[in-house]
Amino acid sequence: MTRLQDIAAQLSGYDPSALPVAKAQEFIARLVPRVDAVESLPLRSALGRVLARDIVSPINVPASDNSAMDGYALRARELAAEGPSAFSVAGTSFAGVAFDGGVASGQCVRIMTGAVMPDGFDTVVPQEYVQVAADGMVTVPAGVVKAGDNRRLAGEDLRLGEPALQAGRVLRPADLGLMASLGRAEVPVFRRLRVAFFSTGDELRSVGETLDEGCVYDSNRYTLWGMLQRLGVDLIDMGVVPDDPAALEATFRAAAENADAVITSGGVSVGEADHTKQVMAQLGDVLFWKIAMRPGRPMAIGRIESNGRQAILFGLPGNPVAVMVTFYAFVRDALLAMSGATASPLPMLKASTLEPIRKKSGRTEYQRGIVSQKADGTLQVAITGSQGSGILRSMSVANGLVVLHHEQGNVEAGGWVDVLPFDGLV
C-alpha cells in the first residue's frame, strides 16, 4: 500500500501549507481505492447504482425494420417524380401483428407506429399527408416524402454484440429502460459504499437537545446526510462526538471497522483543540492540509485503521458553508470513484456578474450566487451578500456556486465567471 508521503512526492509543487485545489484533487484521486464486490439486482432496484460489468446487446434493437409513424408503407421507387401517386391498399400491419400477405406493384400497406415494415418496403407516408378515396385508393401528393422517411432500421438503436452500457456508469432511468429493451431482468452492480460521518466539538448540540449558553445546533450532519443521499451510499450517522480523546478514539475505531470512508466536520483548524487531530494521527496515516481555497482552508486526508479494518478519512472544517464547499470540491468525486464510478466532472455554466467581485490570485474561491436568465437567453449571476463560511443561509438562498479559479483575479461587473449549479447536487 502506497504511503501518503509517497503519493505527495509524485505531485510537483506539493505544499501542504498552501495546496492548490487541483493538487489536492489529484492527490485524493491517487489515494482512494475502488470497491470490487459485485451483486446482481433487479432492474427496478438498480437506479443510481454503479454498473460493474459492460452490458453487450444480445439482440438487434429494434429487431426488424419498423414504422416510426401511423401511415402507409410503400416502395419509394413507385412514387411519381411529378404529380400525385395512387396506390391500392393490400392490407394492414399492426405493432406486434405483422402483415404477411403479398403486395403487388402499385400497392401500399396501412401501417401503425412500431409495426414491422413489409418485405421490400422502405418508406412510410404519414397518414395526414394522404387522401383516401371512397373506393379505398390512397393518393400521395408529390414531394411529401423521400426514400427511407419514417422507417426505423433493424439495429438502429443497438446492434447484436454492440456495447450498450459501460462499467462505471451511474445508472439513470433511461439506462434501466435500455436494459429492459434488451430483455435483461437483472444487472450487475458494485456494492454500495459505506460512509460513516460525525461532527466534533463540545459546543455542538443535536436537534432536540437543550441549547445551552455558548452552544449551537449541529447542522453539518444534516447537510452531509443530504449530500451523501444524492450519491446513493449506505450511511452511518455517528452523531456528535465531544472533544474527548477516549470518545473520539472509540468513534473513529467504530467508523473504521464498519465503513469504507469516514467524514468528520470540525477539529482540523489551527487553534482548535488538538484531540481530534491527535486521534486521527494515532489511528492511521493522515496528512493535515491548508488548502489555497476560500472557504474551507483546513482539511485532513488519509487512512485510519482499527482491528485490521481500514477506511479513507476526510476531515472537513467545522464551518457549515466550508463543509459543503469542501465536500463538492473533494469528497463527492472521491466517493464516486470509490464506488466504482467513472470520473465525470461536475458541469459548469457561464454567467456574467451583476457586480464586481474582489478576488486574490493564488487561491480558488467559491462564492454563493443566484443565477437567472436574461432576455437574450444568456445567464447572469448575483452574489448573495456576505460570504462568511458560517452563513449557511447563503447556501440555501443561492442556486449555485461562483467558482473563481486559482490564477483568477478581480472580476469586473459584466465579466464572465464559471458557476456550479446546485440543481441535482444539493
N, C-alpha and C positions, 0 to 999 in steps of 0.2 A: 504494500500500500504506500502510495507516494505521500511523503510528509508535506505539511503545508509550506514549510520554508523552501522545499524543493520546487513546489508549484510557483511560489513567489519568484524564485530565481529564474524561472522561464519567462517572466514578464519584463520587458525592457522598461526602465524608468519606474520600477516599483518603489513606492514610498508610502509606507503605512501611515505616515503623519499627514499626508496630503495626496490621497489616492484619487485619481480621476474616476468618474463613474464608469467609463468604458473599461478601464483596467480592472476595476472591482468586478464588473460583469464577466470579463474574460477569466479572471481567477475562479469565480464561482462555477463557471461552465466547465472548467477543468477539474474542479473538486467533486462535484456531485455524482454519485453512482446512479445507475438505472435499475429499476425493478426487473426481474426476469421471470417471476411466476406468472403463469397464464391460466386463465379459466375460460370456459365456454358458457356463453349466456344466450338466452332467447333474445331475439331482436328487440323486443319492447323493453328489455332490461339493459340494453347496451347504450342508450343515449348518453352522450357525454363521456363515455369510457374511451380508452386509448386502444386502437386496433393493434393486435400483437402479431398478426401474420398478413401478408399480402392476400387480397381477395382476387382470384382469377375467374373470369366469366366461364361457366361450363356450357353456355349456350349462346346463340346469337340473340341479341335484343334489338329490335323485335325479331321474332323467329322467321317471319315472312314479310315480303313487301306488303304494305297495307295503306289504307287511305287516311289522310290527315283531315278530311272534310266529309260532310254529307254531300253527296252529289252523284255524278255519273262518271264511271270509269270507261276509258276508250283508248284507242291507239292514236297517238298524236299525228302519225303519218296520214290518217284518214281525214284530218281537218283540212278544209279548203283554205288555200292561200289567201283568197279574197272572197268576201261574202259569207253568209251563214252556211253551216253544215247540218244536215239532218241525219238522225240515227233512230233506228227502232230499238226498243228495249228487250234484251234477251232474257233478263231475269234480275234477281236482287241478291247482293252479297251483304250479309249481316255480320257484325262482330261476333265471332265465335261460331258462326254457321256460314262457311264459305260457299259461294256459287260454284258448282261443279259441272254445269252444262256446257254445251258447245256454243261458240259465238262466231257468227259468220261476218264477212266483210260488211261494213255499214251498220253494225250493231254496237250498242253500248250496254253497260250493266249498271243498274241502280245500285249504289254502294253507300254504306254507312261508315261513320268515323271508326277507325280501328279494324275494319273488315279487310280480309285478305284480298289483294288485287288478283283478278282473273289472269290466267296464263297469257302472256303476250301483251297485256295492257300496261301502259306506262304513265298515264296521265288521268287526273281527276278534275272534272269541271264542277265547281261549287254549284249547288242546286239553284242559288239565287241568280246565276248568270244565264240559265237556260229558259226556254219556253217549251211547255209541254202541251201539245195539241190534244183535242178530244179523242183522237184515234190512238193516242199514246206516243206519237212521234215526238222526239226531242230535238229541238233546234238550238244549235250553239252559235252565237254571234262570232264573227271573225275577231281574232286578237285578244280574246279574254283569257286564254291560257297558252302556255308553250309546253313543249315536251318535258315531262318529268314533274310538272307542277302538282303539288298537293299529294305526292306519293312519298311515303316513308319507306326507305330501303331496308331490307333484312340486314341486321347487324349494324345499322346506322348509329345506334346508341352504343352498343358494345358487340364486339365480335367474339366468337368462340376462342378461348385461350388468351384473350386480351386482358391485361391488368385492369381491374375495376377500381380498387382502392389500395393504397399502400400502407404498410405497417407504420405506426407512429401517428396516424391521423386520429384526432379527437372527433368522435362520431357525432354527426349532426342529423337533424330529421331527414334531410334528403338522402343521406347515406343509408339510413335504415330502409327507405323506400327503394333505393338502388339495389341493396342486397336482397330485398324481398322480390324484386323483379328477376333476380337470378335463381329464385327458388330456395334461398338459404333460410333456414329456420333458426339457426344459431350462429354466433360469431365469436371468434377467439379474441379476448381482450386481456391486457395486463391487469393484475390485481390492483385494487385501489391502494394508493399511497396512504399511509397512516401518519397523521400530523398531530403532534401534541403542542399546546400553546398555553401560556400563562403570563400573568403580569406580576411584577415585583415591586415592593415598596410598602413601608409601614403606613404611609398616608392614604393608601387606597382602601376603599370600601366597595363591596359588591352591591349591586342593585338590591334593594330590600332591607339592607342593614342601616342602622342609625348612622347619620353623618356627623361625626364628632368635629369639634373645632379644629381647623387646620387640615382637615381631611377632604378628599374628593372622591366622587364615584368613579370607578374604573370603567372607562369607555372603550379602551383598546381591545379588550377581549371580544366585544360586540362587533367592532369594525373588522377585526381579524376573522371572526366567525363568518361574517357576511362575505368577505373577500375569498375565504377558503371554500365556502359553499359553492362559489362560482366555478371552482376548479374540480369539483366532484371528488374530493378526497374524504377519507374517513377521519373524523375529528375527535380529539381527546382534549376536552376543556379541563385544565387542571386548576382553574380558579386564580385567586390572588394569593401570592406567597410573601410573607413578611421578610424583611431584610435580616434574616436569622440564619447563620451558617448551617445548622442542623436541618432546618426546614427546607432550605434551598437545596442542600445535598440530597435529601430524600426525594424531593420533587424532580430534580434533574435525573437522578438514577431511575426513578419510575418512568420518566419520559423516555430515556434512552433504551430501557428494556422493552417498551411497548410501542414505540413509534419509529418511523423511518426518518422523520425530520422533527425538530423542536424549534419553536418560535417563542422568544421571550420579548417582553417590552419593559424597558426601564433597567437601570443598574449598570449601563455601559458608558455613561458620560463621565468626563473628567470632573472631579469634585464630588461625585456621588459616593456613598459608602462602598467599600471595596468587596463586600462579601459576595455579591453576585459574580463579579469578575474572578475572584479567587476560587470560587467553587467551579466555575466553568473551566478554568485552567487546571484545577486539580483533577477533573474527571476526563480530560482529553487533551487534544492538540487544538488549541484555539488561538486565533490572532485577534488583536483589537485594533481597529482601523479608525482613522479620522479621514472621512471621505470629502473630497472637494465638491460639496454639493450643499444646497440650501432648499428646504430644511432637511435634516437627517444626517448630520455630520458623523456622530459616533455610531459604530457598529462592531459587533463581534461575529466572527465566522469560524467554523471549524468542525471538529468531530468530538462528541463526548461518548463515553463508554461506561457500561456497568454490567457486571456479571456476564461478560462475553458478548453482550449486545451493544450495537453501536448506532448512533444517529447523527445526522448532519444538524449542526446548530446554527441558527440565525438569531443573533442577539440584536434586537432593534432598539432605537431610542425610546424614551418614555413619552415624549410629547405626542398628542393624538394625531396631528397632521403629519408629523415626521414618520410615524408608524405606517400610515397609509402610503406615503410617497416612497419610502424605502421598500415597502412590500412590492409595489409595482415596478420599482426600478431594478430590484434584485431578486426578490423571493419568488414572485409569480413564475417567471421563466424557469427558475431553478427547479421548482416543484413540478412543473410540467415536464421538464427533462427527466427528472427522477421517475415520473410516471410512465416514461417511455415515449412521450410525445415528441414529434419532430419540431424543431425550433421554428417559431413563427412570430416575428417581431410585431409588437402592437402597432396598429395603423395610426399614422399622424395625419391631421388636417392642416391646411394652410389657411391662416386668417390674418387680417390686418388689424392692428391695435387701434383702439379708440383714444388712446392716451400714450404719452411717453412712458417707457419702462426703464428704470435705472438697473444696471446690471454690471457687476465686476467680472472682467475676463479672468479665466483661470479657475472657474468652478461652474458646475451645472446648477441652474436654479429652476425650481418648479413652482410657478405661481398659479393660484386658483383663478379661473376665468369663467366668464359667461359668454358663450358663443351664440351668435344669432346670424341670420341671413339678411343680406342687403337686397335692395330692389333688383340689382343686376345679377343676383344669384350667388355672388361671392360671399365669403364668410367674414365676420368681424368679431373681435373679442374685447370684452371689458374686464379689467381686473376687479376682483370682488372687494377690494379695500385693503385693510391691514392684513399683512401676510405672515403674522406671527405663527410659529409652529404649534401653539397651543389653542389656536382659534378653530376648533373643529367645525363650528357653524359655517365657516367659509367653504369647507368641503361639501357641506350639504347644499349651500346656495349655488355653488359652481356646477357647471356641467362639463368641465374639462380642466386639464392642467396645461398651462402655457409652459412649454419646455424651452428654456433658454440655454443653449449648449455651451460647452466648456470654454471655447475660444470666443464666444459671442460677447459683445459689449452692450452699451446702451442702445435702446431701440426707440426711434422717433415715432411720434404719432403717425399712424398710417403705414408703418413698416410691417413687413410680413414676418410672422412667427409660426412655429410648429405648435399644434395643440393636440394633446392626447385626450380623446373624448371619453367621458365616463360611461356612456350608454353601453351596456353589456359588460361593464367592468365592475362598477361599484353600485 
